Amino acid sequence: MSLSIHTNYGDIKIELFCYEVPKTCKNFLALCASGYYDNTKFHKNIKGFAIQGGDPTNTGKGGQSIYGKYFEDEFDSTLKV
């Protein structure tokens, strides 16, 4: 599944792997639909690798999920950077 994140600097197209990591995708999509990420910032940029954002406190310590405070990370060996 593809979607776009709209920013002040343009759109970012991302790919979600909902079959491989279903809880993570369900959480992300539900929070998007609720407006949870609206007006949040990218708080971490690792040049050439990744960005992190979506934390309303802008601390990088996380926020909420639809499952409660935390849920276990999902990994799939077929997904690679």
Residue frames as a rotation matrix with the C-alpha (Angstrom) as fourth column:
MET 1
0.587 0.810 0.000 0.00
0.810 -0.587 0.000 0.00
0.000 0.000 -1.000 0.00
SER 2
-0.561 -0.740 0.371 1.34
0.744 -0.647 -0.167 3.43
0.364 0.182 0.914 -0.94
LEU 3
0.649 0.723 -0.236 0.48
0.761 -0.618 0.197 6.74
-0.003 -0.308 -0.952 0.63
SER 4
-0.096 -0.646 0.757 1.77
0.490 -0.693 -0.529 10.29
0.867 0.320 0.383 0.71
ILE 5
0.121 0.016 -0.992 2.78
0.923 -0.369 0.107 12.40
-0.364 -0.929 -0.059 3.68
HIS 6
0.492 0.131 0.861 2.09
0.573 -0.793 -0.206 16.06
0.656 0.594 -0.465 2.93
THR 7
0.045 -0.567 -0.823 4.70
0.916 -0.304 0.260 18.48
-0.398 -0.766 0.506 4.32
ASN 8
0.678 0.115 -0.726 5.52
0.024 -0.991 -0.134 22.17
-0.735 0.073 -0.675 3.98
TYR 9
-0.207 -0.884 -0.420 8.43
-0.616 -0.216 0.758 21.10
-0.760 0.415 -0.500 1.75
GLY 10
-0.336 0.169 -0.926 6.49
-0.863 0.339 0.375 18.78
0.377 0.926 0.031 -0.55
ASP 11
0.714 0.679 0.171 5.01
-0.699 0.677 0.231 15.33
0.041 -0.284 0.958 -0.45
ILE 12
-0.554 -0.807 0.207 6.81
-0.818 0.573 0.044 12.19
-0.154 -0.145 -0.977 0.67
LYS 13
0.426 0.664 -0.614 5.60
-0.743 0.644 0.181 8.94
0.516 0.379 0.768 -0.87
ILE 14
-0.506 -0.555 0.660 5.94
-0.826 0.531 -0.188 5.91
-0.246 -0.640 -0.728 1.41
GLU 15
-0.130 0.390 -0.912 5.21
-0.464 0.789 0.403 2.23
0.876 0.475 0.078 1.00
LEU 16
-0.056 0.200 0.978 3.49
-0.967 0.231 -0.103 0.26
-0.247 -0.952 0.180 3.77
PHE 17
-0.630 -0.200 -0.750 3.90
-0.418 0.902 0.110 -3.50
0.655 0.383 -0.652 4.02
CYS 18
-0.073 0.750 0.657 0.61
-0.989 -0.137 0.047 -4.39
0.125 -0.647 0.752 5.66
TYR 19
0.734 0.291 -0.613 0.86
-0.295 0.950 0.098 -8.13
0.611 0.109 0.784 5.04
GLU 20
-0.020 -0.880 -0.474 4.33
0.334 0.441 -0.833 -8.38
0.942 -0.175 0.285 6.59
VAL 21
-0.905 -0.291 -0.310 3.78
0.392 -0.290 -0.873 -6.07
0.165 -0.912 0.377 9.59
PRO 22
-0.227 0.940 0.254 -0.01
0.583 -0.078 0.809 -5.84
0.780 0.331 -0.531 10.05
LYS 23
0.381 0.393 -0.837 -0.20
0.919 -0.257 0.298 -4.43
-0.098 -0.883 -0.459 13.59
THR 24
-0.506 -0.662 -0.552 2.26
0.551 -0.741 0.383 -1.66
-0.663 -0.110 0.740 12.76
CYS 25
-0.899 0.201 0.390 0.34
0.280 -0.420 0.863 -0.69
0.337 0.885 0.321 9.60
LYS 26
0.061 0.988 -0.145 -3.04
0.773 0.045 0.633 -0.84
0.631 -0.151 -0.761 11.32
ASN 27
0.174 -0.085 -0.981 -1.74
0.859 -0.474 0.194 1.42
-0.482 -0.876 -0.009 14.09
PHE 28
-0.786 -0.573 -0.233 -0.18
0.374 -0.740 0.560 3.91
-0.493 0.353 0.795 11.67
LEU 29
-0.735 0.542 0.407 -3.23
0.358 -0.199 0.912 4.10
0.575 0.817 -0.048 9.41
ALA 30
0.248 0.856 -0.453 -5.65
0.888 -0.014 0.460 4.49
0.387 -0.516 -0.764 12.33
LEU 31
-0.021 -0.327 -0.945 -3.58
0.712 -0.668 0.216 7.29
-0.702 -0.668 0.247 13.86
CYS 32
-0.947 -0.279 0.161 -3.34
0.302 -0.590 0.749 9.00
-0.114 0.758 0.643 10.45
ALA 33
-0.376 0.888 0.264 -7.12
0.568 -0.004 0.823 8.82
0.732 0.460 -0.503 10.01
SER 34
0.383 0.542 -0.748 -7.67
0.922 -0.181 0.342 10.32
0.050 -0.820 -0.570 13.46
GLY 35
0.743 -0.161 0.650 -5.44
0.054 -0.953 -0.298 13.33
0.668 0.256 -0.699 12.74
TYR 36
0.864 -0.393 -0.315 -2.93
0.416 0.203 0.886 12.25
-0.285 -0.897 0.339 15.39
TYR 37
-0.040 -0.981 0.188 0.06
0.925 0.035 0.378 13.19
-0.377 0.189 0.907 13.23
ASP 38
0.582 0.305 0.754 -1.29
0.650 -0.732 -0.205 16.52
0.489 0.609 -0.624 11.98
ASN 39
0.740 -0.315 0.594 1.23
-0.324 -0.941 -0.096 19.34
0.590 -0.121 -0.799 12.48
THR 40
0.809 -0.575 0.122 3.89
0.138 0.388 0.911 17.09
-0.572 -0.720 0.393 14.02
LYS 41
0.530 -0.723 -0.443 7.56
-0.843 -0.505 -0.183 17.47
-0.091 0.471 -0.878 13.07
PHE 42
0.709 -0.515 -0.482 10.31
0.258 0.826 -0.502 15.17
0.657 0.231 0.718 11.93
HIS 43
0.906 -0.302 0.298 12.49
-0.410 -0.441 0.799 15.11
-0.110 -0.845 -0.523 15.04
LYS 44
0.137 -0.892 0.430 15.33
-0.154 0.409 0.899 12.93
-0.978 -0.190 -0.081 13.71
ASN 45
0.898 0.030 -0.439 17.08
-0.439 -0.004 -0.898 12.87
-0.029 1.000 0.009 10.34
ILE 46
0.169 -0.853 0.494 19.75
0.037 0.507 0.861 10.30
-0.985 -0.127 0.118 9.56
LYS 47
0.170 -0.090 -0.981 21.10
-0.830 -0.550 -0.093 11.57
-0.531 0.830 -0.168 6.23
GLY 48
-0.385 -0.297 -0.874 20.77
-0.859 0.460 0.222 9.04
0.336 0.836 -0.433 3.45
PHE 49
-0.963 -0.015 -0.271 18.99
0.069 0.953 -0.296 6.53
0.262 -0.304 -0.916 5.68
ALA 50
-0.213 0.915 -0.342 15.85
0.879 0.332 0.342 7.52
0.426 -0.228 -0.875 7.56
ILE 51
-0.651 0.159 0.743 13.72
-0.388 -0.910 -0.145 10.19
0.653 -0.383 0.654 9.16
GLN 52
-0.567 0.520 -0.639 11.63
0.789 0.564 -0.242 9.84
0.235 -0.641 -0.731 12.29
GLY 53
-0.858 0.346 0.379 8.58
-0.366 -0.930 0.022 11.85
0.360 -0.120 0.925 13.16
GLY 54
-0.127 0.944 -0.304 5.02
-0.011 0.305 0.952 11.79
0.992 0.124 -0.028 14.35
ASP 55
-0.337 -0.027 -0.941 5.70
0.907 0.260 -0.332 12.31
0.253 -0.965 -0.063 18.04
PRO 56
0.522 0.650 0.551 3.41
0.504 -0.757 0.416 15.10
0.688 0.060 -0.723 19.27
THR 57
0.856 -0.265 -0.443 5.85
0.327 -0.384 0.863 15.88
-0.399 -0.884 -0.242 22.11
ASN 58
0.825 -0.566 0.007 8.70
-0.246 -0.370 -0.896 16.30
0.509 0.737 -0.444 19.56
THR 59
0.398 -0.695 0.599 11.03
-0.836 -0.006 0.548 14.44
-0.377 -0.719 -0.583 21.92
GLY 60
-0.157 -0.418 -0.895 11.37
-0.764 0.626 -0.158 11.18
0.626 0.659 -0.418 19.97
LYS 61
-0.865 -0.173 0.471 10.19
-0.476 0.580 -0.661 9.23
-0.159 -0.796 -0.584 23.01
GLY 62
-0.820 0.563 -0.100 6.95
0.415 0.706 0.574 8.19
0.394 0.429 -0.813 21.39
GLY 63
-0.618 0.718 0.320 3.33
-0.763 -0.646 -0.024 8.78
0.190 -0.259 0.947 22.01
GLN 64
-0.056 0.727 0.684 0.28
-0.632 0.504 -0.588 6.59
-0.773 -0.465 0.432 21.83
SER 65
-0.948 -0.033 -0.317 -0.85
-0.279 0.566 0.776 3.62
0.154 0.824 -0.546 19.83
ILE 66
-0.030 0.993 -0.117 -4.24
-0.795 0.047 0.604 2.09
0.605 0.111 0.788 19.24
TYR 67
0.221 0.027 -0.975 -3.04
0.238 0.968 0.081 -0.85
0.946 -0.250 0.207 21.35
GLY 68
0.875 -0.046 -0.483 -2.15
0.471 -0.159 0.868 1.22
-0.116 -0.986 -0.117 24.43
LYS 69
0.651 -0.657 -0.380 1.15
-0.413 -0.726 0.549 2.88
-0.637 -0.200 -0.744 25.24
TYR 70
-0.370 -0.866 -0.337 3.41
-0.849 0.168 0.501 0.30
-0.377 0.472 -0.797 23.56
PHE 71
0.861 0.442 0.252 3.18
-0.336 0.866 -0.371 -2.78
-0.382 0.234 0.894 21.40
GLU 72
0.203 -0.849 0.488 5.89
0.189 0.523 0.831 -5.20
-0.961 -0.077 0.266 20.40
ASP 73
-0.164 -0.379 -0.911 7.91
-0.810 -0.475 0.344 -4.39
-0.564 0.794 -0.229 17.29
GLU 74
0.773 0.375 0.512 7.16
0.024 0.789 -0.613 -6.47
-0.634 0.486 0.601 14.22
PHE 75
-0.224 -0.878 -0.422 9.98
-0.694 -0.160 0.701 -7.71
-0.684 0.450 -0.574 12.00
ASP 76
0.860 0.379 0.341 9.97
-0.025 0.700 -0.713 -9.55
-0.509 0.605 0.612 8.70
SER 77
-0.010 -0.984 0.178 13.22
0.185 0.173 0.967 -10.88
-0.983 0.043 0.180 7.25
THR 78
0.038 0.055 0.998 11.98
0.982 0.184 -0.048 -10.29
-0.186 0.981 -0.047 3.69
LEU 79
0.933 0.272 0.236 11.93
0.307 -0.943 -0.126 -6.52
0.189 0.190 -0.964 4.26
LYS 80
0.030 -0.976 -0.214 15.30
0.955 -0.035 0.293 -4.85
-0.294 -0.213 0.932 3.75
VAL 81
0.455 0.026 -0.890 16.47
0.054 -0.999 -0.002 -1.27
-0.889 -0.047 -0.455 3.50
